[in-house]
Amino acid sequence: MKSVHAATGRAGLVACGDLARAIALSGRFPLASGASEAEAAGDLRAFAISAEHGRIREHLGVAIRG
């Protein structure tokens, strides 16, 4: 169940593009996964700087160019 919660948080981050908002929403709408808010926030922070997140944003055409 934790993987479902992580996936929904990550999808929210991709959709809104705002890490702080995604973390807030993840805490506001918790699933019965047993994951704490701190764990969910940590997962979102790690995902936000991951290559996977970068590839998804690039595929969607919203990647940050350096």
PQR file of N, CA, C, O and H, with PARSE charges and radii, in Angstrom:
ATOM      1  N   MET A   1       0.810  -1.189   0.000 -0.4000 1.5000
ATOM      2  CA  MET A   1       0.000   0.000   0.000 -0.0000 2.0000
ATOM      3  C   MET A   1       0.858   1.260   0.000  0.5500 1.7000
ATOM      4  O   MET A   1       0.442   2.289  -0.532 -0.5500 1.4000
ATOM      5  N   LYS A   2       2.052   1.192   0.592 -0.4000 1.5000
ATOM      6  CA  LYS A   2       2.925   2.367   0.601 -0.0000 2.0000
ATOM      7  C   LYS A   2       3.310   2.765  -0.812  0.5500 1.7000
ATOM      8  O   LYS A   2       3.464   3.952  -1.101 -0.5500 1.4000
ATOM      9  H   LYS A   2       2.390   0.356   1.024  0.4000 1.0000
ATOM     10  N   SER A   3       3.468   1.778  -1.705 -0.4000 1.5000
ATOM     11  CA  SER A   3       3.843   2.112  -3.075 -0.0000 2.0000
ATOM     12  C   SER A   3       2.713   2.848  -3.791  0.5500 1.7000
ATOM     13  O   SER A   3       2.972   3.701  -4.639 -0.5500 1.4000
ATOM     14  H   SER A   3       3.342   0.814  -1.470  0.4000 1.0000
ATOM     15  N   VAL A   4       1.472   2.529  -3.459 -0.4000 1.5000
ATOM     16  CA  VAL A   4       0.328   3.239  -4.037 -0.0000 2.0000
ATOM     17  C   VAL A   4       0.328   4.685  -3.560  0.5500 1.7000
ATOM     18  O   VAL A   4       0.108   5.603  -4.350 -0.5500 1.4000
ATOM     19  H   VAL A   4       1.261   1.836  -2.770  0.4000 1.0000
ATOM     20  N   HIS A   5       0.576   4.887  -2.269 -0.4000 1.5000
ATOM     21  CA  HIS A   5       0.615   6.238  -1.717 -0.0000 2.0000
ATOM     22  C   HIS A   5       1.751   7.034  -2.362  0.5500 1.7000
ATOM     23  O   HIS A   5       1.578   8.205  -2.700 -0.5500 1.4000
ATOM     24  H   HIS A   5       0.755   4.141  -1.627  0.4000 1.0000
ATOM     25  N   ALA A   6       2.915   6.393  -2.531 -0.4000 1.5000
ATOM     26  CA  ALA A   6       4.048   7.070  -3.162 -0.0000 2.0000
ATOM     27  C   ALA A   6       3.706   7.440  -4.603  0.5500 1.7000
ATOM     28  O   ALA A   6       4.025   8.539  -5.057 -0.5500 1.4000
ATOM     29  H   ALA A   6       3.056   5.442  -2.257  0.4000 1.0000
ATOM     30  N   ALA A   7       3.064   6.531  -5.315 -0.4000 1.5000
ATOM     31  CA  ALA A   7       2.714   6.793  -6.720 -0.0000 2.0000
ATOM     32  C   ALA A   7       1.725   7.948  -6.843  0.5500 1.7000
ATOM     33  O   ALA A   7       1.840   8.771  -7.752 -0.5500 1.4000
ATOM     34  H   ALA A   7       2.806   5.638  -4.946  0.4000 1.0000
ATOM     35  N   THR A   8       0.751   8.013  -5.930 -0.4000 1.5000
ATOM     36  CA  THR A   8      -0.218   9.116  -6.010 -0.0000 2.0000
ATOM     37  C   THR A   8       0.447  10.450  -5.692  0.5500 1.7000
ATOM     38  O   THR A   8       0.142  11.463  -6.322 -0.5500 1.4000
ATOM     39  H   THR A   8       0.657   7.345  -5.192  0.4000 1.0000
ATOM     40  N   GLY A   9       1.348  10.453  -4.724 -0.4000 1.5000
ATOM     41  CA  GLY A   9       2.076  11.676  -4.413 -0.0000 2.0000
ATOM     42  C   GLY A   9       2.948  12.123  -5.562  0.5500 1.7000
ATOM     43  O   GLY A   9       3.018  13.310  -5.880 -0.5500 1.4000
ATOM     44  H   GLY A   9       1.596   9.631  -4.213  0.4000 1.0000
ATOM     45  N   ARG A  10       3.616  11.162  -6.184 -0.4000 1.5000
ATOM     46  CA  ARG A  10       4.482  11.486  -7.328 -0.0000 2.0000
ATOM     47  C   ARG A  10       3.670  11.998  -8.507  0.5500 1.7000
ATOM     48  O   ARG A  10       4.080  12.942  -9.182 -0.5500 1.4000
ATOM     49  H   ARG A  10       3.559  10.198  -5.926  0.4000 1.0000
ATOM     50  N   ALA A  11       2.529  11.385  -8.755 -0.4000 1.5000
ATOM     51  CA  ALA A  11       1.656  11.861  -9.839 -0.0000 2.0000
ATOM     52  C   ALA A  11       1.190  13.282  -9.552  0.5500 1.7000
ATOM     53  O   ALA A  11       1.116  14.114 -10.456 -0.5500 1.4000
ATOM     54  H   ALA A  11       2.196  10.619  -8.207  0.4000 1.0000
ATOM     55  N   GLY A  12       0.876  13.552  -8.295 -0.4000 1.5000
ATOM     56  CA  GLY A  12       0.481  14.911  -7.914 -0.0000 2.0000
ATOM     57  C   GLY A  12       1.597  15.908  -8.137  0.5500 1.7000
ATOM     58  O   GLY A  12       1.354  17.030  -8.581 -0.5500 1.4000
ATOM     59  H   GLY A  12       0.936  12.876  -7.561  0.4000 1.0000
ATOM     60  N   LEU A  13       2.825  15.501  -7.829 -0.4000 1.5000
ATOM     61  CA  LEU A  13       3.970  16.382  -8.050 -0.0000 2.0000
ATOM     62  C   LEU A  13       4.154  16.666  -9.533  0.5500 1.7000
ATOM     63  O   LEU A  13       4.387  17.810  -9.922 -0.5500 1.4000
ATOM     64  H   LEU A  13       3.022  14.590  -7.469  0.4000 1.0000
ATOM     65  N   VAL A  14       4.053  15.647 -10.354 -0.4000 1.5000
ATOM     66  CA  VAL A  14       4.191  15.841 -11.799 -0.0000 2.0000
ATOM     67  C   VAL A  14       3.079  16.753 -12.309  0.5500 1.7000
ATOM     68  O   VAL A  14       3.319  17.625 -13.145 -0.5500 1.4000
ATOM     69  H   VAL A  14       3.864  14.717 -10.038  0.4000 1.0000
ATOM     70  N   ALA A  15       1.863  16.551 -11.803 -0.4000 1.5000
ATOM     71  CA  ALA A  15       0.723  17.333 -12.275 -0.0000 2.0000
ATOM     72  C   ALA A  15       0.805  18.797 -11.877  0.5500 1.7000
ATOM     73  O   ALA A  15       0.506  19.680 -12.681 -0.5500 1.4000
ATOM     74  H   ALA A  15       1.668  15.843 -11.124  0.4000 1.0000
ATOM     75  N   CYS A  16       1.212  19.063 -10.631 -0.4000 1.5000
ATOM     76  CA  CYS A  16       1.197  20.463 -10.183 -0.0000 2.0000
ATOM     77  C   CYS A  16       2.544  21.152 -10.355  0.5500 1.7000
ATOM     78  O   CYS A  16       2.601  22.378 -10.455 -0.5500 1.4000
ATOM     79  H   CYS A  16       1.456  18.346  -9.977  0.4000 1.0000
ATOM     80  N   GLY A  17       3.630  20.382 -10.391 -0.4000 1.5000
ATOM     81  CA  GLY A  17       4.944  20.974 -10.597 -0.0000 2.0000
ATOM     82  C   GLY A  17       5.464  21.768  -9.416  0.5500 1.7000
ATOM     83  O   GLY A  17       6.416  22.535  -9.562 -0.5500 1.4000
ATOM     84  H   GLY A  17       3.584  19.386 -10.310  0.4000 1.0000
ATOM     85  N   ASP A  18       4.867  21.604  -8.257 -0.4000 1.5000
ATOM     86  CA  ASP A  18       5.230  22.389  -7.082 -0.0000 2.0000
ATOM     87  C   ASP A  18       5.446  21.426  -5.912  0.5500 1.7000
ATOM     88  O   ASP A  18       4.492  20.843  -5.398 -0.5500 1.4000
ATOM     89  H   ASP A  18       4.093  20.981  -8.138  0.4000 1.0000
ATOM     90  N   LEU A  19       6.701  21.263  -5.495 -0.4000 1.5000
ATOM     91  CA  LEU A  19       7.030  20.300  -4.451 -0.0000 2.0000
ATOM     92  C   LEU A  19       6.316  20.613  -3.143  0.5500 1.7000
ATOM     93  O   LEU A  19       5.755  19.711  -2.521 -0.5500 1.4000
ATOM     94  H   LEU A  19       7.477  21.736  -5.913  0.4000 1.0000
ATOM     95  N   ALA A  20       6.325  21.856  -2.718 -0.4000 1.5000
ATOM     96  CA  ALA A  20       5.679  22.221  -1.459 -0.0000 2.0000
ATOM     97  C   ALA A  20       4.185  21.917  -1.492  0.5500 1.7000
ATOM     98  O   ALA A  20       3.627  21.409  -0.519 -0.5500 1.4000
ATOM     99  H   ALA A  20       6.781  22.589  -3.224  0.4000 1.0000
ATOM    100  N   ARG A  21       3.549  22.225  -2.598 -0.4000 1.5000
ATOM    101  CA  ARG A  21       2.108  21.956  -2.727 -0.0000 2.0000
ATOM    102  C   ARG A  21       1.838  20.452  -2.744  0.5500 1.7000
ATOM    103  O   ARG A  21       0.873  19.990  -2.133 -0.5500 1.4000
ATOM    104  H   ARG A  21       4.001  22.637  -3.388  0.4000 1.0000
ATOM    105  N   ALA A  22       2.680  19.687  -3.436 -0.4000 1.5000
ATOM    106  CA  ALA A  22       2.498  18.236  -3.490 -0.0000 2.0000
ATOM    107  C   ALA A  22       2.646  17.620  -2.098  0.5500 1.7000
ATOM    108  O   ALA A  22       1.896  16.714  -1.733 -0.5500 1.4000
ATOM    109  H   ALA A  22       3.463  20.062  -3.932  0.4000 1.0000
ATOM    110  N   ILE A  23       3.609  18.111  -1.329 -0.4000 1.5000
ATOM    111  CA  ILE A  23       3.791  17.609   0.037 -0.0000 2.0000
ATOM    112  C   ILE A  23       2.576  17.969   0.892  0.5500 1.7000
ATOM    113  O   ILE A  23       2.084  17.138   1.655 -0.5500 1.4000
ATOM    114  H   ILE A  23       4.218  18.846  -1.625  0.4000 1.0000
ATOM    115  N   ALA A  24       2.097  19.196   0.767 -0.4000 1.5000
ATOM    116  CA  ALA A  24       0.930  19.630   1.545 -0.0000 2.0000
ATOM    117  C   ALA A  24      -0.297  18.793   1.199  0.5500 1.7000
ATOM    118  O   ALA A  24      -1.035  18.375   2.091 -0.5500 1.4000
ATOM    119  H   ALA A  24       2.497  19.872   0.148  0.4000 1.0000
ATOM    120  N   LEU A  25      -0.514  18.550  -0.076 -0.4000 1.5000
ATOM    121  CA  LEU A  25      -1.670  17.760  -0.494 -0.0000 2.0000
ATOM    122  C   LEU A  25      -1.545  16.312  -0.053  0.5500 1.7000
ATOM    123  O   LEU A  25      -2.538  15.680   0.308 -0.5500 1.4000
ATOM    124  H   LEU A  25       0.086  18.890  -0.800  0.4000 1.0000
ATOM    125  N   SER A  26      -0.335  15.791  -0.082 -0.4000 1.5000
ATOM    126  CA  SER A  26      -0.107  14.424   0.362 -0.0000 2.0000
ATOM    127  C   SER A  26      -0.478  14.273   1.836  0.5500 1.7000
ATOM    128  O   SER A  26      -1.030  13.248   2.236 -0.5500 1.4000
ATOM    129  H   SER A  26       0.471  16.304  -0.375  0.4000 1.0000
ATOM    130  N   GLY A  27      -0.178  15.285   2.638 -0.4000 1.5000
ATOM    131  CA  GLY A  27      -0.548  15.260   4.050 -0.0000 2.0000
ATOM    132  C   GLY A  27      -2.018  15.520   4.280  0.5500 1.7000
ATOM    133  O   GLY A  27      -2.606  15.030   5.244 -0.5500 1.4000
ATOM    134  H   GLY A  27       0.270  16.117   2.313  0.4000 1.0000
ATOM    135  N   ARG A  28      -2.606  16.290   3.391 -0.4000 1.5000
ATOM    136  CA  ARG A  28      -4.025  16.637   3.534 -0.0000 2.0000
ATOM    137  C   ARG A  28      -4.949  15.481   3.163  0.5500 1.7000
ATOM    138  O   ARG A  28      -6.038  15.331   3.716 -0.5500 1.4000
ATOM    139  H   ARG A  28      -2.129  16.688   2.607  0.4000 1.0000
ATOM    140  N   PHE A  29      -4.487  14.667   2.211 -0.4000 1.5000
ATOM    141  CA  PHE A  29      -5.290  13.540   1.741 -0.0000 2.0000
ATOM    142  C   PHE A  29      -4.526  12.232   1.909  0.5500 1.7000
ATOM    143  O   PHE A  29      -4.189  11.579   0.921 -0.5500 1.4000
ATOM    144  H   PHE A  29      -3.602  14.789   1.761  0.4000 1.0000
ATOM    145  N   PRO A  30      -4.250  11.845   3.156 -0.5600 1.5000
ATOM    146  CA  PRO A  30      -3.466  10.628   3.367  0.2800 2.0000
ATOM    147  C   PRO A  30      -4.261   9.371   3.023  0.5500 1.7000
ATOM    148  O   PRO A  30      -5.479   9.322   3.197 -0.5500 1.4000
ATOM    149  N   LEU A  31      -3.560   8.372   2.537 -0.4000 1.5000
ATOM    150  CA  LEU A  31      -4.169   7.069   2.301 -0.0000 2.0000
ATOM    151  C   LEU A  31      -3.889   6.194   3.510  0.5500 1.7000
ATOM    152  O   LEU A  31      -3.011   6.504   4.316 -0.5500 1.4000
ATOM    153  H   LEU A  31      -2.571   8.412   2.395  0.4000 1.0000
ATOM    154  N   ALA A  32      -4.618   5.124   3.637 -0.4000 1.5000
ATOM    155  CA  ALA A  32      -4.427   4.208   4.766 -0.0000 2.0000
ATOM    156  C   ALA A  32      -3.260   3.268   4.470  0.5500 1.7000
ATOM    157  O   ALA A  32      -3.412   2.049   4.550 -0.5500 1.4000
ATOM    158  H   ALA A  32      -5.331   4.872   2.983  0.4000 1.0000
ATOM    159  N   SER A  33      -2.107   3.821   4.133 -0.4000 1.5000
ATOM    160  CA  SER A  33      -0.956   3.007   3.749 -0.0000 2.0000
ATOM    161  C   SER A  33      -0.025   2.731   4.915  0.5500 1.7000
ATOM    162  O   SER A  33       0.824   1.842   4.843 -0.5500 1.4000
ATOM    163  H   SER A  33      -1.984   4.811   4.069  0.4000 1.0000
ATOM    164  N   GLY A  34      -0.179   3.479   5.970 -0.4000 1.5000
ATOM    165  CA  GLY A  34       0.736   3.329   7.094 -0.0000 2.0000
ATOM    166  C   GLY A  34       1.971   4.205   6.967  0.5500 1.7000
ATOM    167  O   GLY A  34       2.785   4.249   7.889 -0.5500 1.4000
ATOM    168  H   GLY A  34      -0.868   4.201   6.029  0.4000 1.0000
ATOM    169  N   ALA A  35       2.131   4.900   5.856 -0.4000 1.5000
ATOM    170  CA  ALA A  35       3.276   5.792   5.664 -0.0000 2.0000
ATOM    171  C   ALA A  35       3.028   7.083   6.440  0.5500 1.7000
ATOM    172  O   ALA A  35       1.932   7.641   6.394 -0.5500 1.4000
ATOM    173  H   ALA A  35       1.469   4.865   5.107  0.4000 1.0000
ATOM    174  N   SER A  36       4.039   7.547   7.142 -0.4000 1.5000
ATOM    175  CA  SER A  36       3.897   8.805   7.872 -0.0000 2.0000
ATOM    176  C   SER A  36       4.025   9.979   6.898  0.5500 1.7000
ATOM    177  O   SER A  36       4.490   9.821   5.769 -0.5500 1.4000
ATOM    178  H   SER A  36       4.930   7.094   7.178  0.4000 1.0000
ATOM    179  N   GLU A  37       3.607  11.142   7.356 -0.4000 1.5000
ATOM    180  CA  GLU A  37       3.739  12.341   6.523 -0.0000 2.0000
ATOM    181  C   GLU A  37       5.203  12.613   6.217  0.5500 1.7000
ATOM    182  O   GLU A  37       5.538  13.051   5.117 -0.5500 1.4000
ATOM    183  H   GLU A  37       3.230  11.269   8.273  0.4000 1.0000
ATOM    184  N   ALA A  38       6.076  12.358   7.184 -0.4000 1.5000
ATOM    185  CA  ALA A  38       7.508  12.572   6.978 -0.0000 2.0000
ATOM    186  C   ALA A  38       8.053  11.632   5.907  0.5500 1.7000
ATOM    187  O   ALA A  38       8.872  12.038   5.083 -0.5500 1.4000
ATOM    188  H   ALA A  38       5.804  12.002   8.078  0.4000 1.0000
ATOM    189  N   GLU A  39       7.602  10.379   5.916 -0.4000 1.5000
ATOM    190  CA  GLU A  39       8.042   9.429   4.888 -0.0000 2.0000
ATOM    191  C   GLU A  39       7.559   9.854   3.503  0.5500 1.7000
ATOM    192  O   GLU A  39       8.309   9.795   2.529 -0.5500 1.4000
ATOM    193  H   GLU A  39       6.936  10.049   6.586  0.4000 1.0000
ATOM    194  N   ALA A  40       6.304  10.280   3.428 -0.4000 1.5000
ATOM    195  CA  ALA A  40       5.744  10.723   2.154 -0.0000 2.0000
ATOM    196  C   ALA A  40       6.493  11.954   1.639  0.5500 1.7000
ATOM    197  O   ALA A  40       6.811  12.040   0.453 -0.5500 1.4000
ATOM    198  H   ALA A  40       5.695  10.328   4.220  0.4000 1.0000
ATOM    199  N   ALA A  41       6.773  12.902   2.531 -0.4000 1.5000
ATOM    200  CA  ALA A  41       7.502  14.108   2.132 -0.0000 2.0000
ATOM    201  C   ALA A  41       8.911  13.761   1.688  0.5500 1.7000
ATOM    202  O   ALA A  41       9.403  14.320   0.708 -0.5500 1.4000
ATOM    203  H   ALA A  41       6.515  12.832   3.494  0.4000 1.0000
ATOM    204  N   GLY A  42       9.563  12.855   2.387 -0.4000 1.5000
ATOM    205  CA  GLY A  42      10.910  12.424   1.998 -0.0000 2.0000
ATOM    206  C   GLY A  42      10.925  11.766   0.643  0.5500 1.7000
ATOM    207  O   GLY A  42      11.825  12.005  -0.162 -0.5500 1.4000
ATOM    208  H   GLY A  42       9.163  12.401   3.184  0.4000 1.0000
ATOM    209  N   ASP A  43       9.915  10.922   0.379 -0.4000 1.5000
ATOM    210  CA  ASP A  43       9.829  10.272  -0.928 -0.0000 2.0000
ATOM    211  C   ASP A  43       9.638  11.305  -2.030  0.5500 1.7000
ATOM    212  O   ASP A  43      10.268  11.219  -3.084 -0.5500 1.4000
ATOM    213  H   ASP A  43       9.183  10.727   1.033  0.4000 1.0000
ATOM    214  N   LEU A  44       8.765  12.283  -1.785 -0.4000 1.5000
ATOM    215  CA  LEU A  44       8.525  13.313  -2.801 -0.0000 2.0000
ATOM    216  C   LEU A  44       9.769  14.162  -3.050  0.5500 1.7000
ATOM    217  O   LEU A  44      10.062  14.518  -4.192 -0.5500 1.4000
ATOM    218  H   LEU A  44       8.253  12.352  -0.928  0.4000 1.0000
ATOM    219  N   ARG A  45      10.495  14.484  -1.992 -0.4000 1.5000
ATOM    220  CA  ARG A  45      11.737  15.264  -2.162 -0.0000 2.0000
ATOM    221  C   ARG A  45      12.753  14.480  -2.998  0.5500 1.7000
ATOM    222  O   ARG A  45      13.381  15.030  -3.903 -0.5500 1.4000
ATOM    223  H   ARG A  45      10.257  14.195  -1.065  0.4000 1.0000
ATOM    224  N   ALA A  46      12.904  13.203  -2.688 -0.4000 1.5000
ATOM    225  CA  ALA A  46      13.848  12.372  -3.439 -0.0000 2.0000
ATOM    226  C   ALA A  46      13.413  12.237  -4.893  0.5500 1.7000
ATOM    227  O   ALA A  46      14.245  12.303  -5.798 -0.5500 1.4000
ATOM    228  H   ALA A  46      12.394  12.756  -1.953  0.4000 1.0000
ATOM    229  N   PHE A  47      12.115  12.048  -5.122 -0.4000 1.5000
ATOM    230  CA  PHE A  47      11.610  11.903  -6.481 -0.0000 2.0000
ATOM    231  C   PHE A  47      11.775  13.200  -7.267  0.5500 1.7000
ATOM    232  O   PHE A  47      12.077  13.167  -8.460 -0.5500 1.4000
ATOM    233  H   PHE A  47      11.439  11.994  -4.386  0.4000 1.0000
ATOM    234  N   ALA A  48      11.578  14.347  -6.605 -0.4000 1.5000
ATOM    235  CA  ALA A  48      11.653  15.647  -7.282 -0.0000 2.0000
ATOM    236  C   ALA A  48      13.019  15.897  -7.912  0.5500 1.7000
ATOM    237  O   ALA A  48      13.119  16.610  -8.910 -0.5500 1.4000
ATOM    238  H   ALA A  48      11.332  14.374  -5.636  0.4000 1.0000
ATOM    239  N   ILE A  49      14.071  15.317  -7.337 -0.4000 1.5000
ATOM    240  CA  ILE A  49      15.415  15.535  -7.886 -0.0000 2.0000
ATOM    241  C   ILE A  49      15.939  14.313  -8.629  0.5500 1.7000
ATOM    242  O   ILE A  49      17.117  14.254  -8.979 -0.5500 1.4000
ATOM    243  H   ILE A  49      13.991  14.738  -6.526  0.4000 1.0000
ATOM    244  N   SER A  50      15.071  13.346  -8.870 -0.4000 1.5000
ATOM    245  CA  SER A  50      15.501  12.116  -9.533 -0.0000 2.0000
ATOM    246  C   SER A  50      15.538  12.268 -11.058  0.5500 1.7000
ATOM    247  O   SER A  50      14.871  13.124 -11.638 -0.5500 1.4000
ATOM    248  H   SER A  50      14.113  13.394  -8.586  0.4000 1.0000
ATOM    249  N   ALA A  51      16.330  11.419 -11.669 -0.4000 1.5000
ATOM    250  CA  ALA A  51      16.394  11.387 -13.134 -0.0000 2.0000
ATOM    251  C   ALA A  51      15.050  10.970 -13.718  0.5500 1.7000
ATOM    252  O   ALA A  51      14.651  11.450 -14.779 -0.5500 1.4000
ATOM    253  H   ALA A  51      16.873  10.724 -11.197  0.4000 1.0000
ATOM    254  N   GLU A  52      14.355  10.076 -13.023 -0.4000 1.5000
ATOM    255  CA  GLU A  52      13.042   9.626 -13.491 -0.0000 2.0000
ATOM    256  C   GLU A  52      12.068  10.800 -13.606  0.5500 1.7000
ATOM    257  O   GLU A  52      11.357  10.929 -14.602 -0.5500 1.4000
ATOM    258  H   GLU A  52      14.679   9.686 -12.161  0.4000 1.0000
ATOM    259  N   HIS A  53      12.042  11.645 -12.587 -0.4000 1.5000
ATOM    260  CA  HIS A  53      11.162  12.818 -12.613 -0.0000 2.0000
ATOM    261  C   HIS A  53      11.572  13.749 -13.759  0.5500 1.7000
ATOM    262  O   HIS A  53      10.722  14.296 -14.462 -0.5500 1.4000
ATOM    263  H   HIS A  53      12.620  11.540 -11.778  0.4000 1.0000
ATOM    264  N   GLY A  54      12.860  13.915 -13.932 -0.4000 1.5000
ATOM    265  CA  GLY A  54      13.353  14.748 -15.032 -0.0000 2.0000
ATOM    266  C   GLY A  54      12.924  14.210 -16.391  0.5500 1.7000
ATOM    267  O   GLY A  54      12.530  14.974 -17.271 -0.5500 1.4000
ATOM    268  H   GLY A  54      13.550  13.470 -13.361  0.4000 1.0000
ATOM    269  N   ARG A  55      13.001  12.894 -16.559 -0.4000 1.5000
ATOM    270  CA  ARG A  55      12.582  12.293 -17.833 -0.0000 2.0000
ATOM    271  C   ARG A  55      11.084  12.469 -18.071  0.5500 1.7000
ATOM    272  O   ARG A  55      10.658  12.733 -19.195 -0.5500 1.4000
ATOM    273  H   ARG A  55      13.321  12.273 -15.843  0.4000 1.0000
ATOM    274  N   ILE A  56      10.300  12.325 -17.029 -0.4000 1.5000
ATOM    275  CA  ILE A  56       8.850  12.517 -17.168 -0.0000 2.0000
ATOM    276  C   ILE A  56       8.546  13.951 -17.571  0.5500 1.7000
ATOM    277  O   ILE A  56       7.748  14.191 -18.477 -0.5500 1.4000
ATOM    278  H   ILE A  56      10.646  12.111 -16.116  0.4000 1.0000
ATOM    279  N   ARG A  57       9.181  14.902 -16.899 -0.4000 1.5000
ATOM    280  CA  ARG A  57       8.960  16.317 -17.239 -0.0000 2.0000
ATOM    281  C   ARG A  57       9.428  16.619 -18.666  0.5500 1.7000
ATOM    282  O   ARG A  57       8.785  17.378 -19.392 -0.5500 1.4000
ATOM    283  H   ARG A  57       9.829  14.707 -16.163  0.4000 1.0000
ATOM    284  N   GLU A  58      10.548  16.020 -19.056 -0.4000 1.5000
ATOM    285  CA  GLU A  58      11.035  16.216 -20.421 -0.0000 2.0000
ATOM    286  C   GLU A  58      10.037  15.661 -21.427  0.5500 1.7000
ATOM    287  O   GLU A  58       9.747  16.304 -22.436 -0.5500 1.4000
ATOM    288  H   GLU A  58      11.071  15.404 -18.467  0.4000 1.0000
ATOM    289  N   HIS A  59       9.511  14.468 -21.156 -0.4000 1.5000
ATOM    290  CA  HIS A  59       8.531  13.850 -22.042 -0.0000 2.0000
ATOM    291  C   HIS A  59       7.276  14.719 -22.175  0.5500 1.7000
ATOM    292  O   HIS A  59       6.680  14.801 -23.249 -0.5500 1.4000
ATOM    293  H   HIS A  59       9.746  13.946 -20.337  0.4000 1.0000
ATOM    294  N   LEU A  60       6.886  15.360 -21.083 -0.4000 1.5000
ATOM    295  CA  LEU A  60       5.706  16.225 -21.093 -0.0000 2.0000
ATOM    296  C   LEU A  60       5.996  17.606 -21.687  0.5500 1.7000
ATOM    297  O   LEU A  60       5.075  18.386 -21.929 -0.5500 1.4000
ATOM    298  H   LEU A  60       7.370  15.293 -20.210  0.4000 1.0000
ATOM    299  N   GLY A  61       7.265  17.901 -21.917 -0.4000 1.5000
ATOM    300  CA  GLY A  61       7.635  19.189 -22.488 -0.0000 2.0000
ATOM    301  C   GLY A  61       7.709  20.316 -21.470  0.5500 1.7000
ATOM    302  O   GLY A  61       7.614  21.489 -21.833 -0.5500 1.4000
ATOM    303  H   GLY A  61       8.013  17.267 -21.721  0.4000 1.0000
ATOM    304  N   VAL A  62       7.878  19.967 -20.188 -0.4000 1.5000
ATOM    305  CA  VAL A  62       7.931  20.991 -19.149 -0.0000 2.0000
ATOM    306  C   VAL A  62       9.230  20.908 -18.346  0.5500 1.7000
ATOM    307  O   VAL A  62       9.286  21.365 -17.205 -0.5500 1.4000
ATOM    308  H   VAL A  62       7.955  19.015 -19.894  0.4000 1.0000
ATOM    309  N   ALA A  63      10.262  20.330 -18.934 -0.4000 1.5000
ATOM    310  CA  ALA A  63      11.542  20.183 -18.232 -0.0000 2.0000
ATOM    311  C   ALA A  63      12.240  21.526 -18.104  0.5500 1.7000
ATOM    312  O   ALA A  63      12.106  22.400 -18.960 -0.5500 1.4000
ATOM    313  H   ALA A  63      10.217  19.959 -19.861  0.4000 1.0000
ATOM    314  N   ILE A  64      12.981  21.671 -17.024 -0.4000 1.5000
ATOM    315  CA  ILE A  64      13.777  22.874 -16.822 -0.0000 2.0000
ATOM    316  C   ILE A  64      15.068  22.718 -17.614  0.5500 1.7000
ATOM    317  O   ILE A  64      15.774  21.720 -17.467 -0.5500 1.4000
ATOM    318  H   ILE A  64      13.090  20.961 -16.329  0.4000 1.0000
ATOM    319  N   ARG A  65      15.365  23.663 -18.421 -0.4000 1.5000
ATOM    320  CA  ARG A  65      16.569  23.643 -19.243 -0.0000 2.0000
ATOM    321  C   ARG A  65      17.656  24.444 -18.547  0.5500 1.7000
ATOM    322  O   ARG A  65      17.406  25.526 -18.017 -0.5500 1.4000
ATOM    323  H   ARG A  65      14.792  24.474 -18.541  0.4000 1.0000
ATOM    324  N   GLY A  66      18.861  23.901 -18.555 -0.4000 1.5000
ATOM    325  CA  GLY A  66      19.975  24.582 -17.879 -0.0000 2.0000
ATOM    326  C   GLY A  66      20.863  25.345 -18.766  0.5500 1.7000
ATOM    327  O   GLY A  66      21.826  25.953 -18.300 -0.5500 1.4000
ATOM    328  H   GLY A  66      19.065  23.021 -18.985  0.4000 1.0000
TER
END
